[in-house]
Amino acid sequence: MKALLKKDIFVLIRQMRLFLVMIIIFSVLPGVNMTTFAIVYCGMLPYVAMAYDERSKWTELAAMMPYTPGDIVLSKYTLGWMAIGFATVLSTAAHLILGRIFPSAYSLALSEVFPSLCIGFIMMAVTLPLMFRFGVEKGRLLFILLIVVLACGGGALVQGMVGFDGEIPVALNTFFSLGIPALAVVLTAISVPLSIVMYNRCSV
Amino acid sequence: MNAIEMKNVSKSFGDFAIQNLNFELPQGAICGLVGENGAGKSTTIRLLMDALRPDSGEISVLGVDTRSPEFQQVKEDVGVVMDEAYFPETLNARQVGSIMADTYARWDAETYDGFIRRFDLPPSKAFKNYSRGMTMKLAIAVALSHSPRLLVLDEATSGLDPIVRDEILELFSEFTRDEEHSILISSHIVSDLEKLCDYIAFLHKGRLRFCMEKDALRDEYGIVSCTKTQLANLPREAVCGVEKSPYGARALVKRKLVSSALQLDRPNIEDVILFLVKGEKQA
């Protein structure tokens, strides 16, 4: 798996310099939205790597090399997790350091970064099996559809729960602090074996 | 031991099917898999590397069933070269070497660097900027740098100029000087295979028409040049394919089934294949 990760990192560093710079900029900009943007961008890196694999027909060659389907699938998850982790650490460090210099701008509490991290994991867990089954081209369309549904649905749900007084109900707070991390763990635990099944089905 | 064994292998894709393929490659031998585009050569290679599952039949490579978990280990002993390099094109030779060092347990960086120097490949240049010949040399360098016992080459010489092709064929000959080393090479450049191979397997429309020793194949058939009347007098079962012209006819015949008095030319492999395909169309 180390070889596959190395390949993806070589390719992404070469091809996606601007994309990587944007991730760094979003990570260090103040506010939870910017951090979430950076994390969502990082969660998309596995799809980008898969698109390059498909273009170069690497997938066909890899199937004949001593990589197991588990290696191939897990390498994409690991790439995403590492990238999300990198953005989270960078964002946290930026908020800790720059928060001392510009306390009003960098008021983000560390606990607010955590749900963003989990959302990144959930996004990958939901979409990667689709990518392995349908390929990046079709998978990307499903990904966009999913993001629109989640953003609209989630936004409407939160707005409905918050109400006019702007006070966040306890249930919503609990969901953010416990429900989202639990959902990320459960979905990831389902997603990885599901992706292996999808990958195997595609290569039959 | 056979390096490759395929028994009654079938795989259907709807409009195309590999049908009941039986094939053996003895260890230490070089076998050329010939066939027109779409004959099933690449599918056969994907099947024997377990990149594709057969609908039925058994396949073993280096004595191990390709569906068994142990086959993962056998892939360490197989060097694969496809019709292109199939590495992401932004990588350079040095990065490819670094990735392969983490892929193959027996990766030999010195051997790889030796090939890179021998082939005159720029190690830091992205290989999308390589010529086709250089790209194929990179793929071959990778395939030969992890001490494989079997090379599986899918159209590895197609699209290369004769000088590069000759250089690469020489390398494959070097590889088989070790009697444990075997090669399966698919190509539609029959002259390359004739130069290199001990066995020739001919795949046509998903069926294996023959798999024979090269010399035995050339001994089995003969080409007769004759008039149309003489052609009509030949035993029907002896004639495998005919090429008619306003001046007469040429026919591929089975030597054993015609009179020894008949003047026969020794065919090359390309003649045999072309006549057999024509014979099928005429039937």
Contacts between the chains, C-beta under 8 A, distances in Angstrom:
chain1	res1	chain2	res2	distance
A	2	B	102	4.6
A	3	B	99	4.9
A	3	B	100	7.2
A	3	B	101	7.8
A	3	B	102	3.6
A	3	B	103	4.2
A	6	B	98	6.6
A	6	B	99	5.4
A	6	B	102	6.2
A	7	B	88	6.7
A	7	B	91	7.3
A	7	B	95	8.0
A	7	B	99	4.9
A	10	B	88	7.8
A	10	B	90	7.5
A	10	B	91	5.8
A	10	B	95	5.0
A	10	B	99	7.4
A	11	B	88	4.7
A	11	B	90	5.7
A	11	B	91	6.9
A	14	B	90	4.3
A	14	B	91	7.9
A	14	B	126	7.6
A	15	B	90	5.7
A	52	B	88	5.2
A	52	B	90	7.9
A	53	B	88	7.0
A	55	B	88	7.8
A	56	B	86	6.2
A	56	B	87	6.4
A	56	B	88	4.5
A	56	B	89	5.7
A	57	B	82	7.6
A	57	B	84	7.0
A	57	B	86	4.6
A	58	B	86	5.7
A	58	B	87	6.5
A	58	B	88	5.9
A	60	B	46	7.8
A	60	B	51	6.8
A	60	B	82	7.0
A	60	B	86	6.2
A	61	B	80	7.0
A	61	B	82	6.2
A	61	B	86	3.9
A	61	B	87	7.4
A	63	B	46	7.7
A	63	B	49	7.2
A	63	B	50	7.8
A	63	B	51	3.7
A	64	B	46	7.7
A	64	B	49	4.1
A	64	B	50	8.0
A	64	B	51	5.3
A	64	B	75	7.0
A	64	B	78	7.6
A	64	B	80	4.6
A	64	B	152	7.6
A	65	B	75	6.2
A	65	B	80	7.2
A	65	B	103	6.0
A	66	B	72	6.0
A	66	B	73	7.4
A	66	B	75	4.1
A	66	B	76	5.2
A	66	B	103	6.6
A	66	B	104	6.8
A	66	B	105	7.9
A	67	B	103	7.2
A	68	B	72	6.1
A	203	B	51	6.4
A	203	B	52	7.1
A	204	B	52	7.1
A	204	B	53	5.0
